[in-house]
């Protein structure tokens, strides 16, 4: 951002063809994005964490080609507290 030496952040951003927000973000931390990327942690608790090793893995071992839909239906039949969106976690 060489324009920043003589212009305000919004003016320098306009001359460099990017947004004011990006200019302020760049001023705060001028490093490249790929150099500071960190691994994102899980945002939600895994709904199958408690039963995966005990119940899902034996189902996968017993029948080598099951579909996620069938396994999820079986888990929801055994555990009615599981939400309908549990297939996305599998």
PDB file of N, CA, C and O in Angstrom:
ATOM      1  N   UNK A   1       0.843  -1.171   0.000  1.00  0.00           N
ATOM      2  CA  UNK A   1       0.000   0.000   0.000  1.00  0.00           C
ATOM      3  C   UNK A   1       0.891   1.239   0.000  1.00  0.00           C
ATOM      4  O   UNK A   1       1.003   1.934   1.010  1.00  0.00           O
ATOM      5  N   UNK A   2       1.510   1.501  -1.116  1.00  0.00           N
ATOM      6  CA  UNK A   2       2.430   2.631  -1.207  1.00  0.00           C
ATOM      7  C   UNK A   2       1.705   3.974  -1.142  1.00  0.00           C
ATOM      8  O   UNK A   2       2.306   4.979  -0.763  1.00  0.00           O
ATOM      9  N   UNK A   3       0.419   4.003  -1.506  1.00  0.00           N
ATOM     10  CA  UNK A   3      -0.349   5.252  -1.436  1.00  0.00           C
ATOM     11  C   UNK A   3      -0.586   5.687   0.008  1.00  0.00           C
ATOM     12  O   UNK A   3      -0.880   6.856   0.257  1.00  0.00           O
ATOM     13  N   UNK A   4      -0.463   4.776   0.952  1.00  0.00           N
ATOM     14  CA  UNK A   4      -0.749   5.086   2.352  1.00  0.00           C
ATOM     15  C   UNK A   4       0.260   6.066   2.920  1.00  0.00           C
ATOM     16  O   UNK A   4      -0.031   6.734   3.911  1.00  0.00           O
ATOM     17  N   UNK A   5       1.417   6.169   2.331  1.00  0.00           N
ATOM     18  CA  UNK A   5       2.434   7.099   2.833  1.00  0.00           C
ATOM     19  C   UNK A   5       1.990   8.550   2.674  1.00  0.00           C
ATOM     20  O   UNK A   5       2.398   9.413   3.451  1.00  0.00           O
ATOM     21  N   UNK A   6       1.153   8.825   1.668  1.00  0.00           N
ATOM     22  CA  UNK A   6       0.747  10.211   1.408  1.00  0.00           C
ATOM     23  C   UNK A   6      -0.759  10.443   1.486  1.00  0.00           C
ATOM     24  O   UNK A   6      -1.201  11.591   1.445  1.00  0.00           O
ATOM     25  N   UNK A   7      -1.556   9.379   1.597  1.00  0.00           N
ATOM     26  CA  UNK A   7      -3.013   9.511   1.622  1.00  0.00           C
ATOM     27  C   UNK A   7      -3.595   8.829   2.851  1.00  0.00           C
ATOM     28  O   UNK A   7      -2.927   8.054   3.535  1.00  0.00           O
ATOM     29  N   UNK A   8      -4.848   9.140   3.106  1.00  0.00           N
ATOM     30  CA  UNK A   8      -5.545   8.454   4.197  1.00  0.00           C
ATOM     31  C   UNK A   8      -5.849   7.025   3.761  1.00  0.00           C
ATOM     32  O   UNK A   8      -5.734   6.696   2.580  1.00  0.00           O
ATOM     33  N   UNK A   9      -6.235   6.181   4.705  1.00  0.00           N
ATOM     34  CA  UNK A   9      -6.511   4.774   4.381  1.00  0.00           C
ATOM     35  C   UNK A   9      -7.624   4.620   3.345  1.00  0.00           C
ATOM     36  O   UNK A   9      -7.452   3.843   2.406  1.00  0.00           O
ATOM     37  N   UNK A  10      -8.762   5.320   3.466  1.00  0.00           N
ATOM     38  CA  UNK A  10      -9.799   5.180   2.441  1.00  0.00           C
ATOM     39  C   UNK A  10      -9.344   5.649   1.056  1.00  0.00           C
ATOM     40  O   UNK A  10      -9.673   5.021   0.049  1.00  0.00           O
ATOM     41  N   UNK A  11      -8.592   6.742   1.004  1.00  0.00           N
ATOM     42  CA  UNK A  11      -8.113   7.243  -0.285  1.00  0.00           C
ATOM     43  C   UNK A  11      -7.069   6.290  -0.887  1.00  0.00           C
ATOM     44  O   UNK A  11      -7.086   6.028  -2.090  1.00  0.00           O
ATOM     45  N   UNK A  12      -6.181   5.785  -0.062  1.00  0.00           N
ATOM     46  CA  UNK A  12      -5.173   4.848  -0.547  1.00  0.00           C
ATOM     47  C   UNK A  12      -5.823   3.559  -1.041  1.00  0.00           C
ATOM     48  O   UNK A  12      -5.397   2.982  -2.042  1.00  0.00           O
ATOM     49  N   UNK A  13      -6.856   3.114  -0.331  1.00  0.00           N
ATOM     50  CA  UNK A  13      -7.565   1.904  -0.749  1.00  0.00           C
ATOM     51  C   UNK A  13      -8.251   2.124  -2.086  1.00  0.00           C
ATOM     52  O   UNK A  13      -8.215   1.247  -2.949  1.00  0.00           O
ATOM     53  N   UNK A  14      -8.874   3.276  -2.271  1.00  0.00           N
ATOM     54  CA  UNK A  14      -9.547   3.567  -3.536  1.00  0.00           C
ATOM     55  C   UNK A  14      -8.542   3.609  -4.687  1.00  0.00           C
ATOM     56  O   UNK A  14      -8.818   3.096  -5.772  1.00  0.00           O
ATOM     57  N   UNK A  15      -7.398   4.208  -4.459  1.00  0.00           N
ATOM     58  CA  UNK A  15      -6.380   4.276  -5.514  1.00  0.00           C
ATOM     59  C   UNK A  15      -5.802   2.894  -5.819  1.00  0.00           C
ATOM     60  O   UNK A  15      -5.436   2.613  -6.961  1.00  0.00           O
ATOM     61  N   UNK A  16      -5.720   2.042  -4.818  1.00  0.00           N
ATOM     62  CA  UNK A  16      -5.177   0.697  -5.016  1.00  0.00           C
ATOM     63  C   UNK A  16      -6.249  -0.297  -5.448  1.00  0.00           C
ATOM     64  O   UNK A  16      -5.941  -1.467  -5.677  1.00  0.00           O
ATOM     65  N   UNK A  17      -7.501   0.143  -5.563  1.00  0.00           N
ATOM     66  CA  UNK A  17      -8.631  -0.658  -6.041  1.00  0.00           C
ATOM     67  C   UNK A  17      -9.022  -1.777  -5.083  1.00  0.00           C
ATOM     68  O   UNK A  17      -9.294  -2.899  -5.510  1.00  0.00           O
ATOM     69  N   UNK A  18      -9.051  -1.469  -3.787  1.00  0.00           N
ATOM     70  CA  UNK A  18      -9.671  -2.393  -2.849  1.00  0.00           C
ATOM     71  C   UNK A  18     -10.413  -1.607  -1.790  1.00  0.00           C
ATOM     72  O   UNK A  18     -10.314  -0.380  -1.748  1.00  0.00           O
ATOM     73  N   UNK A  19     -11.156  -2.293  -0.933  1.00  0.00           N
ATOM     74  CA  UNK A  19     -12.071  -1.625  -0.014  1.00  0.00           C
ATOM     75  C   UNK A  19     -11.347  -0.976   1.167  1.00  0.00           C
ATOM     76  O   UNK A  19     -10.200  -1.298   1.477  1.00  0.00           O
ATOM     77  N   UNK A  20     -12.055  -0.055   1.809  1.00  0.00           N
ATOM     78  CA  UNK A  20     -11.511   0.597   3.009  1.00  0.00           C
ATOM     79  C   UNK A  20     -11.276  -0.422   4.111  1.00  0.00           C
ATOM     80  O   UNK A  20     -10.280  -0.359   4.832  1.00  0.00           O
ATOM     81  N   UNK A  21     -12.206  -1.363   4.232  1.00  0.00           N
ATOM     82  CA  UNK A  21     -12.073  -2.392   5.265  1.00  0.00           C
ATOM     83  C   UNK A  21     -10.784  -3.173   5.081  1.00  0.00           C
ATOM     84  O   UNK A  21     -10.073  -3.443   6.049  1.00  0.00           O
ATOM     85  N   UNK A  22     -10.482  -3.533   3.845  1.00  0.00           N
ATOM     86  CA  UNK A  22      -9.251  -4.254   3.560  1.00  0.00           C
ATOM     87  C   UNK A  22      -8.036  -3.395   3.885  1.00  0.00           C
ATOM     88  O   UNK A  22      -7.031  -3.905   4.380  1.00  0.00           O
ATOM     89  N   UNK A  23      -8.119  -2.114   3.614  1.00  0.00           N
ATOM     90  CA  UNK A  23      -6.999  -1.212   3.914  1.00  0.00           C
ATOM     91  C   UNK A  23      -6.735  -1.169   5.415  1.00  0.00           C
ATOM     92  O   UNK A  23      -5.585  -1.247   5.848  1.00  0.00           O
ATOM     93  N   UNK A  24      -7.797  -1.044   6.210  1.00  0.00           N
ATOM     94  CA  UNK A  24      -7.619  -1.016   7.657  1.00  0.00           C
ATOM     95  C   UNK A  24      -7.121  -2.357   8.172  1.00  0.00           C
ATOM     96  O   UNK A  24      -6.284  -2.398   9.074  1.00  0.00           O
ATOM     97  N   UNK A  25      -7.624  -3.459   7.614  1.00  0.00           N
ATOM     98  CA  UNK A  25      -7.166  -4.782   8.013  1.00  0.00           C
ATOM     99  C   UNK A  25      -5.688  -4.952   7.674  1.00  0.00           C
ATOM    100  O   UNK A  25      -4.931  -5.526   8.456  1.00  0.00           O
ATOM    101  N   UNK A  26      -5.286  -4.460   6.527  1.00  0.00           N
ATOM    102  CA  UNK A  26      -3.887  -4.546   6.114  1.00  0.00           C
ATOM    103  C   UNK A  26      -2.992  -3.708   7.022  1.00  0.00           C
ATOM    104  O   UNK A  26      -1.864  -4.103   7.319  1.00  0.00           O
ATOM    105  N   UNK A  27      -3.488  -2.555   7.462  1.00  0.00           N
ATOM    106  CA  UNK A  27      -2.703  -1.731   8.387  1.00  0.00           C
ATOM    107  C   UNK A  27      -2.499  -2.429   9.722  1.00  0.00           C
ATOM    108  O   UNK A  27      -1.429  -2.332  10.323  1.00  0.00           O
ATOM    109  N   UNK A  28      -3.526  -3.134  10.187  1.00  0.00           N
ATOM    110  CA  UNK A  28      -3.415  -3.836  11.466  1.00  0.00           C
ATOM    111  C   UNK A  28      -2.419  -4.981  11.414  1.00  0.00           C
ATOM    112  O   UNK A  28      -1.653  -5.187  12.356  1.00  0.00           O
ATOM    113  N   UNK A  29      -2.428  -5.733  10.304  1.00  0.00           N
ATOM    114  CA  UNK A  29      -1.533  -6.876  10.173  1.00  0.00           C
ATOM    115  C   UNK A  29      -1.148  -7.035   8.711  1.00  0.00           C
ATOM    116  O   UNK A  29      -1.918  -7.609   7.940  1.00  0.00           O
ATOM    117  N   UNK A  30       0.022  -6.544   8.302  1.00  0.00           N
ATOM    118  CA  UNK A  30       0.384  -6.542   6.891  1.00  0.00           C
ATOM    119  C   UNK A  30       0.818  -7.903   6.335  1.00  0.00           C
ATOM    120  O   UNK A  30       1.133  -7.991   5.148  1.00  0.00           O
ATOM    121  N   UNK A  31       0.844  -8.948   7.136  1.00  0.00           N
ATOM    122  CA  UNK A  31       1.264 -10.261   6.656  1.00  0.00           C
ATOM    123  C   UNK A  31       0.281 -10.837   5.643  1.00  0.00           C
ATOM    124  O   UNK A  31      -0.875 -10.419   5.584  1.00  0.00           O
ATOM    125  N   UNK A  32       0.741 -11.789   4.856  1.00  0.00           N
ATOM    126  CA  UNK A  32      -0.108 -12.430   3.867  1.00  0.00           C
ATOM    127  C   UNK A  32      -1.064 -13.416   4.536  1.00  0.00           C
ATOM    128  O   UNK A  32      -0.736 -14.012   5.562  1.00  0.00           O
ATOM    129  N   UNK A  33      -2.234 -13.579   3.952  1.00  0.00           N
ATOM    130  CA  UNK A  33      -3.248 -14.435   4.544  1.00  0.00           C
ATOM    131  C   UNK A  33      -2.791 -15.883   4.664  1.00  0.00           C
ATOM    132  O   UNK A  33      -3.026 -16.511   5.696  1.00  0.00           O
ATOM    133  N   UNK A  34      -2.153 -16.423   3.649  1.00  0.00           N
ATOM    134  CA  UNK A  34      -1.760 -17.821   3.715  1.00  0.00           C
ATOM    135  C   UNK A  34      -0.658 -18.069   4.743  1.00  0.00           C
ATOM    136  O   UNK A  34      -0.431 -19.213   5.137  1.00  0.00           O
ATOM    137  N   UNK A  35       0.016 -17.035   5.173  1.00  0.00           N
ATOM    138  CA  UNK A  35       1.060 -17.195   6.173  1.00  0.00           C
ATOM    139  C   UNK A  35       0.499 -17.212   7.589  1.00  0.00           C
ATOM    140  O   UNK A  35       1.154 -17.712   8.504  1.00  0.00           O
ATOM    141  N   UNK A  36      -0.688 -16.679   7.783  1.00  0.00           N
ATOM    142  CA  UNK A  36      -1.240 -16.620   9.129  1.00  0.00           C
ATOM    143  C   UNK A  36      -2.483 -17.472   9.306  1.00  0.00           C
ATOM    144  O   UNK A  36      -3.166 -17.375  10.326  1.00  0.00           O
ATOM    145  N   UNK A  37      -2.779 -18.303   8.325  1.00  0.00           N
ATOM    146  CA  UNK A  37      -3.958 -19.159   8.434  1.00  0.00           C
ATOM    147  C   UNK A  37      -3.716 -20.236   9.488  1.00  0.00           C
ATOM    148  O   UNK A  37      -2.681 -20.902   9.499  1.00  0.00           O
ATOM    149  N   UNK A  38      -4.687 -20.384  10.362  1.00  0.00           N
ATOM    150  CA  UNK A  38      -4.598 -21.420  11.375  1.00  0.00           C
ATOM    151  C   UNK A  38      -5.753 -22.399  11.171  1.00  0.00           C
ATOM    152  O   UNK A  38      -6.780 -22.053  10.586  1.00  0.00           O
ATOM    153  N   UNK A  39      -5.577 -23.589  11.648  1.00  0.00           N
ATOM    154  CA  UNK A  39      -6.605 -24.599  11.477  1.00  0.00           C
ATOM    155  C   UNK A  39      -7.834 -24.225  12.302  1.00  0.00           C
ATOM    156  O   UNK A  39      -7.733 -23.876  13.478  1.00  0.00           O
ATOM    157  N   UNK A  40      -8.980 -24.306  11.664  1.00  0.00           N
ATOM    158  CA  UNK A  40     -10.227 -23.955  12.335  1.00  0.00           C
ATOM    159  C   UNK A  40     -10.678 -25.091  13.245  1.00  0.00           C
ATOM    160  O   UNK A  40     -10.656 -26.258  12.854  1.00  0.00           O
ATOM    161  N   UNK A  41     -11.074 -24.751  14.424  1.00  0.00           N
ATOM    162  CA  UNK A  41     -11.570 -25.742  15.379  1.00  0.00           C
ATOM    163  C   UNK A  41     -13.029 -26.040  15.086  1.00  0.00           C
ATOM    164  O   UNK A  41     -13.698 -25.290  14.377  1.00  0.00           O
ATOM    165  N   UNK A  42     -13.513 -27.138  15.637  1.00  0.00           N
ATOM    166  CA  UNK A  42     -14.929 -27.471  15.487  1.00  0.00           C
ATOM    167  C   UNK A  42     -15.773 -26.411  16.177  1.00  0.00           C
ATOM    168  O   UNK A  42     -15.435 -25.944  17.265  1.00  0.00           O
ATOM    169  N   UNK A  43     -16.853 -26.042  15.545  1.00  0.00           N
ATOM    170  CA  UNK A  43     -17.729 -25.033  16.132  1.00  0.00           C
ATOM    171  C   UNK A  43     -18.846 -25.666  16.948  1.00  0.00           C
ATOM    172  O   UNK A  43     -19.365 -25.065  17.888  1.00  0.00           O
ATOM    173  N   UNK A  44     -19.205 -26.884  16.575  1.00  0.00           N
ATOM    174  CA  UNK A  44     -20.265 -27.582  17.299  1.00  0.00           C
ATOM    175  C   UNK A  44     -19.741 -28.922  17.784  1.00  0.00           C
ATOM    176  O   UNK A  44     -18.786 -29.479  17.242  1.00  0.00           O
ATOM    177  N   UNK A  45     -20.387 -29.413  18.803  1.00  0.00           N
ATOM    178  CA  UNK A  45     -20.042 -30.722  19.332  1.00  0.00           C
ATOM    179  C   UNK A  45     -20.497 -31.787  18.335  1.00  0.00           C
ATOM    180  O   UNK A  45     -21.571 -31.665  17.747  1.00  0.00           O
ATOM    181  N   UNK A  46     -19.698 -32.814  18.144  1.00  0.00           N
ATOM    182  CA  UNK A  46     -20.034 -33.901  17.232  1.00  0.00           C
ATOM    183  C   UNK A  46     -21.164 -34.726  17.842  1.00  0.00           C
ATOM    184  O   UNK A  46     -20.994 -35.276  18.931  1.00  0.00           O
ATOM    185  N   UNK A  47     -22.323 -34.830  17.165  1.00  0.00           N
ATOM    186  CA  UNK A  47     -23.455 -35.550  17.758  1.00  0.00           C
ATOM    187  C   UNK A  47     -23.222 -37.062  17.832  1.00  0.00           C
ATOM    188  O   UNK A  47     -23.893 -37.749  18.604  1.00  0.00           O
ATOM    189  N   UNK A  48     -22.294 -37.581  17.052  1.00  0.00           N
ATOM    190  CA  UNK A  48     -22.033 -39.022  17.059  1.00  0.00           C
ATOM    191  C   UNK A  48     -20.799 -39.406  17.854  1.00  0.00           C
ATOM    192  O   UNK A  48     -20.408 -40.573  17.842  1.00  0.00           O
ATOM    193  N   UNK A  49     -20.176 -38.466  18.541  1.00  0.00           N
ATOM    194  CA  UNK A  49     -18.918 -38.739  19.245  1.00  0.00           C
ATOM    195  C   UNK A  49     -19.069 -39.835  20.291  1.00  0.00           C
ATOM    196  O   UNK A  49     -18.174 -40.666  20.447  1.00  0.00           O
ATOM    197  N   UNK A  50     -20.181 -39.848  21.003  1.00  0.00           N
ATOM    198  CA  UNK A  50     -20.371 -40.826  22.074  1.00  0.00           C
ATOM    199  C   UNK A  50     -20.617 -42.237  21.553  1.00  0.00           C
ATOM    200  O   UNK A  50     -20.236 -43.208  22.207  1.00  0.00           O
ATOM    201  N   UNK A  51     -21.239 -42.364  20.402  1.00  0.00           N
ATOM    202  CA  UNK A  51     -21.637 -43.685  19.919  1.00  0.00           C
ATOM    203  C   UNK A  51     -20.843 -44.159  18.703  1.00  0.00           C
ATOM    204  O   UNK A  51     -21.045 -45.286  18.249  1.00  0.00           O
ATOM    205  N   UNK A  52     -19.948 -43.332  18.164  1.00  0.00           N
ATOM    206  CA  UNK A  52     -19.288 -43.686  16.906  1.00  0.00           C
ATOM    207  C   UNK A  52     -18.460 -44.970  17.035  1.00  0.00           C
ATOM    208  O   UNK A  52     -18.675 -45.921  16.283  1.00  0.00           O
ATOM    209  N   UNK A  53     -17.524 -45.003  17.974  1.00  0.00           N
ATOM    210  CA  UNK A  53     -16.648 -46.173  18.113  1.00  0.00           C
ATOM    211  C   UNK A  53     -17.421 -47.416  18.538  1.00  0.00           C
ATOM    212  O   UNK A  53     -17.116 -48.522  18.090  1.00  0.00           O
ATOM    213  N   UNK A  54     -18.415 -47.241  19.397  1.00  0.00           N
ATOM    214  CA  UNK A  54     -19.129 -48.396  19.946  1.00  0.00           C
ATOM    215  C   UNK A  54     -20.172 -48.965  18.990  1.00  0.00           C
ATOM    216  O   UNK A  54     -20.417 -50.171  19.001  1.00  0.00           O
ATOM    217  N   UNK A  55     -20.797 -48.115  18.155  1.00  0.00           N
ATOM    218  CA  UNK A  55     -21.909 -48.605  17.349  1.00  0.00           C
ATOM    219  C   UNK A  55     -21.738 -48.403  15.845  1.00  0.00           C
ATOM    220  O   UNK A  55     -22.091 -49.291  15.069  1.00  0.00           O
ATOM    221  N   UNK A  56     -21.215 -47.279  15.423  1.00  0.00           N
ATOM    222  CA  UNK A  56     -21.118 -47.003  13.990  1.00  0.00           C
ATOM    223  C   UNK A  56     -19.999 -47.820  13.352  1.00  0.00           C
ATOM    224  O   UNK A  56     -20.187 -48.387  12.276  1.00  0.00           O
ATOM    225  N   UNK A  57     -18.842 -47.888  13.997  1.00  0.00           N
ATOM    226  CA  UNK A  57     -17.716 -48.640  13.436  1.00  0.00           C
ATOM    227  C   UNK A  57     -18.064 -50.120  13.266  1.00  0.00           C
ATOM    228  O   UNK A  57     -17.758 -50.682  12.215  1.00  0.00           O
ATOM    229  N   UNK A  58     -18.695 -50.784  14.254  1.00  0.00           N
ATOM    230  CA  UNK A  58     -19.076 -52.185  14.022  1.00  0.00           C
ATOM    231  C   UNK A  58     -20.055 -52.357  12.858  1.00  0.00           C
ATOM    232  O   UNK A  58     -19.994 -53.365  12.154  1.00  0.00           O
ATOM    233  N   UNK A  59     -20.953 -51.395  12.643  1.00  0.00           N
ATOM    234  CA  UNK A  59     -21.849 -51.472  11.486  1.00  0.00           C
ATOM    235  C   UNK A  59     -21.067 -51.373  10.184  1.00  0.00           C
ATOM    236  O   UNK A  59     -21.366 -52.079   9.221  1.00  0.00           O
ATOM    237  N   UNK A  60     -20.076 -50.508  10.155  1.00  0.00           N
ATOM    238  CA  UNK A  60     -19.265 -50.352   8.955  1.00  0.00           C
ATOM    239  C   UNK A  60     -18.413 -51.594   8.693  1.00  0.00           C
ATOM    240  O   UNK A  60     -18.212 -51.973   7.539  1.00  0.00           O
ATOM    241  N   UNK A  61     -17.918 -52.220   9.740  1.00  0.00           N
ATOM    242  CA  UNK A  61     -17.101 -53.420   9.592  1.00  0.00           C
ATOM    243  C   UNK A  61     -17.968 -54.602   9.154  1.00  0.00           C
ATOM    244  O   UNK A  61     -17.551 -55.404   8.318  1.00  0.00           O
ATOM    245  N   UNK A  62     -19.165 -54.707   9.716  1.00  0.00           N
ATOM    246  CA  UNK A  62     -20.043 -55.839   9.415  1.00  0.00           C
ATOM    247  C   UNK A  62     -20.519 -55.832   7.973  1.00  0.00           C
ATOM    248  O   UNK A  62     -20.594 -56.890   7.348  1.00  0.00           O
ATOM    249  N   UNK A  63     -20.836 -54.683   7.440  1.00  0.00           N
ATOM    250  CA  UNK A  63     -21.277 -54.606   6.042  1.00  0.00           C
ATOM    251  C   UNK A  63     -20.391 -53.585   5.334  1.00  0.00           C
ATOM    252  O   UNK A  63     -20.478 -52.391   5.620  1.00  0.00           O
ATOM    253  N   UNK A  64     -19.539 -54.039   4.415  1.00  0.00           N
ATOM    254  CA  UNK A  64     -18.499 -53.172   3.847  1.00  0.00           C
ATOM    255  C   UNK A  64     -18.980 -52.025   2.959  1.00  0.00           C
ATOM    256  O   UNK A  64     -18.205 -51.104   2.701  1.00  0.00           O
ATOM    257  N   UNK A  65     -20.213 -52.042   2.487  1.00  0.00           N
ATOM    258  CA  UNK A  65     -20.620 -50.973   1.580  1.00  0.00           C
ATOM    259  C   UNK A  65     -21.891 -50.248   1.981  1.00  0.00           C
ATOM    260  O   UNK A  65     -22.703 -49.944   1.107  1.00  0.00           O
ATOM    261  N   UNK A  66     -22.110 -49.953   3.261  1.00  0.00           N
ATOM    262  CA  UNK A  66     -23.362 -49.285   3.636  1.00  0.00           C
ATOM    263  C   UNK A  66     -23.353 -47.818   3.228  1.00  0.00           C
ATOM    264  O   UNK A  66     -22.305 -47.181   3.118  1.00  0.00           O
ATOM    265  N   UNK A  67     -24.544 -47.313   3.010  1.00  0.00           N
ATOM    266  CA  UNK A  67     -24.674 -45.901   2.688  1.00  0.00           C
ATOM    267  C   UNK A  67     -24.885 -45.113   3.974  1.00  0.00           C
ATOM    268  O   UNK A  67     -25.377 -45.647   4.968  1.00  0.00           O
ATOM    269  N   UNK A  68     -24.517 -43.864   3.946  1.00  0.00           N
ATOM    270  CA  UNK A  68     -24.655 -43.001   5.135  1.00  0.00           C
ATOM    271  C   UNK A  68     -26.112 -42.903   5.556  1.00  0.00           C
ATOM    272  O   UNK A  68     -26.414 -42.825   6.747  1.00  0.00           O
ATOM    273  N   UNK A  69     -27.008 -42.907   4.589  1.00  0.00           N
ATOM    274  CA  UNK A  69     -28.428 -42.795   4.911  1.00  0.00           C
ATOM    275  C   UNK A  69     -28.874 -43.973   5.777  1.00  0.00           C
ATOM    276  O   UNK A  69     -29.574 -43.779   6.771  1.00  0.00           O
ATOM    277  N   UNK A  70     -28.476 -45.188   5.409  1.00  0.00           N
ATOM    278  CA  UNK A  70     -28.874 -46.373   6.166  1.00  0.00           C
ATOM    279  C   UNK A  70     -28.306 -46.382   7.570  1.00  0.00           C
ATOM    280  O   UNK A  70     -28.997 -46.736   8.525  1.00  0.00           O
ATOM    281  N   UNK A  71     -27.049 -45.993   7.696  1.00  0.00           N
ATOM    282  CA  UNK A  71     -26.426 -45.951   9.027  1.00  0.00           C
ATOM    283  C   UNK A  71     -27.098 -44.898   9.895  1.00  0.00           C
ATOM    284  O   UNK A  71     -27.338 -45.132  11.079  1.00  0.00           O
ATOM    285  N   UNK A  72     -27.403 -43.751   9.322  1.00  0.00           N
ATOM    286  CA  UNK A  72     -28.049 -42.686  10.097  1.00  0.00           C
ATOM    287  C   UNK A  72     -29.448 -43.100  10.535  1.00  0.00           C
ATOM    288  O   UNK A  72     -29.854 -42.824  11.664  1.00  0.00           O
ATOM    289  N   UNK A  73     -30.178 -43.755   9.655  1.00  0.00           N
ATOM    290  CA  UNK A  73     -31.515 -44.222  10.036  1.00  0.00           C
ATOM    291  C   UNK A  73     -31.431 -45.229  11.179  1.00  0.00           C
ATOM    292  O   UNK A  73     -32.245 -45.187  12.102  1.00  0.00           O
ATOM    293  N   UNK A  74     -30.455 -46.132  11.124  1.00  0.00           N
ATOM    294  CA  UNK A  74     -30.285 -47.107  12.195  1.00  0.00           C
ATOM    295  C   UNK A  74     -29.903 -46.420  13.505  1.00  0.00           C
ATOM    296  O   UNK A  74     -30.424 -46.783  14.560  1.00  0.00           O
ATOM    297  N   UNK A  75     -29.009 -45.441  13.460  1.00  0.00           N
ATOM    298  CA  UNK A  75     -28.608 -44.718  14.672  1.00  0.00           C
ATOM    299  C   UNK A  75     -29.783 -43.919  15.241  1.00  0.00           C
ATOM    300  O   UNK A  75     -29.946 -43.828  16.458  1.00  0.00           O
ATOM    301  N   UNK A  76     -30.585 -43.350  14.369  1.00  0.00           N
ATOM    302  CA  UNK A  76     -31.751 -42.593  14.854  1.00  0.00           C
ATOM    303  C   UNK A  76     -32.815 -43.521  15.418  1.00  0.00           C
ATOM    304  O   UNK A  76     -33.564 -43.131  16.314  1.00  0.00           O
ATOM    305  N   UNK A  77     -32.892 -44.759  14.896  1.00  0.00           N
ATOM    306  CA  UNK A  77     -33.833 -45.727  15.450  1.00  0.00           C
ATOM    307  C   UNK A  77     -33.381 -46.154  16.841  1.00  0.00           C
ATOM    308  O   UNK A  77     -34.196 -46.286  17.754  1.00  0.00           O
ATOM    309  N   UNK A  78     -32.060 -46.371  17.000  1.00  0.00           N
ATOM    310  CA  UNK A  78     -31.525 -46.784  18.297  1.00  0.00           C
ATOM    311  C   UNK A  78     -31.475 -45.636  19.298  1.00  0.00           C
ATOM    312  O   UNK A  78     -31.641 -45.847  20.499  1.00  0.00           O
ATOM    313  N   UNK A  79     -31.249 -44.428  18.807  1.00  0.00           N
ATOM    314  CA  UNK A  79     -31.101 -43.243  19.671  1.00  0.00           C
ATOM    315  C   UNK A  79     -32.058 -42.150  19.189  1.00  0.00           C
ATOM    316  O   UNK A  79     -31.671 -41.329  18.357  1.00  0.00           O
ATOM    317  N   UNK A  80     -33.269 -42.120  19.678  1.00  0.00           N
ATOM    318  CA  UNK A  80     -34.258 -41.140  19.195  1.00  0.00           C
ATOM    319  C   UNK A  80     -33.884 -39.687  19.503  1.00  0.00           C
ATOM    320  O   UNK A  80     -34.467 -38.776  18.915  1.00  0.00           O
ATOM    321  N   UNK A  81     -32.939 -39.450  20.395  1.00  0.00           N
ATOM    322  CA  UNK A  81     -32.555 -38.077  20.739  1.00  0.00           C
ATOM    323  C   UNK A  81     -31.696 -37.419  19.657  1.00  0.00           C
ATOM    324  O   UNK A  81     -31.494 -36.205  19.683  1.00  0.00           O
ATOM    325  N   UNK A  82     -31.195 -38.204  18.714  1.00  0.00           N
ATOM    326  CA  UNK A  82     -30.383 -37.635  17.624  1.00  0.00           C
ATOM    327  C   UNK A  82     -31.265 -36.819  16.677  1.00  0.00           C
ATOM    328  O   UNK A  82     -32.399 -37.193  16.378  1.00  0.00           O
ATOM    329  N   UNK A  83     -30.723 -35.713  16.224  1.00  0.00           N
ATOM    330  CA  UNK A  83     -31.477 -34.827  15.328  1.00  0.00           C
ATOM    331  C   UNK A  83     -31.509 -35.410  13.921  1.00  0.00           C
ATOM    332  O   UNK A  83     -30.757 -36.332  13.606  1.00  0.00           O
ATOM    333  N   UNK A  84     -32.383 -34.869  13.078  1.00  0.00           N
ATOM    334  CA  UNK A  84     -32.498 -35.360  11.715  1.00  0.00           C
ATOM    335  C   UNK A  84     -31.272 -35.023  10.889  1.00  0.00           C
ATOM    336  O   UNK A  84     -30.973 -35.735   9.930  1.00  0.00           O
ATOM    337  N   UNK A  85     -30.562 -33.976  11.224  1.00  0.00           N
ATOM    338  CA  UNK A  85     -29.394 -33.556  10.469  1.00  0.00           C
ATOM    339  C   UNK A  85     -28.121 -34.309  10.824  1.00  0.00           C
ATOM    340  O   UNK A  85     -27.032 -33.879  10.445  1.00  0.00           O
ATOM    341  N   UNK A  86     -28.231 -35.424  11.544  1.00  0.00           N
ATOM    342  CA  UNK A  86     -27.047 -36.151  11.986  1.00  0.00           C
ATOM    343  C   UNK A  86     -26.299 -36.761  10.800  1.00  0.00           C
ATOM    344  O   UNK A  86     -25.109 -37.051  10.916  1.00  0.00           O
ATOM    345  N   UNK A  87     -26.959 -36.959   9.682  1.00  0.00           N
ATOM    346  CA  UNK A  87     -26.296 -37.546   8.516  1.00  0.00           C
ATOM    347  C   UNK A  87     -25.156 -36.658   8.051  1.00  0.00           C
ATOM    348  O   UNK A  87     -24.152 -37.168   7.555  1.00  0.00           O
ATOM    349  N   UNK A  88     -25.278 -35.363   8.193  1.00  0.00           N
ATOM    350  CA  UNK A  88     -24.205 -34.442   7.801  1.00  0.00           C
ATOM    351  C   UNK A  88     -22.957 -34.661   8.645  1.00  0.00           C
ATOM    352  O   UNK A  88     -21.845 -34.428   8.169  1.00  0.00           O
ATOM    353  N   UNK A  89     -23.119 -35.099   9.877  1.00  0.00           N
ATOM    354  CA  UNK A  89     -21.971 -35.336  10.754  1.00  0.00           C
ATOM    355  C   UNK A  89     -21.257 -36.629  10.389  1.00  0.00           C
ATOM    356  O   UNK A  89     -20.070 -36.785  10.677  1.00  0.00           O
ATOM    357  N   UNK A  90     -21.967 -37.556   9.758  1.00  0.00           N
ATOM    358  CA  UNK A  90     -21.373 -38.833   9.413  1.00  0.00           C
ATOM    359  C   UNK A  90     -20.493 -38.661   8.207  1.00  0.00           C
ATOM    360  O   UNK A  90     -19.887 -39.627   7.741  1.00  0.00           O
TER     361      UNK A  90
END
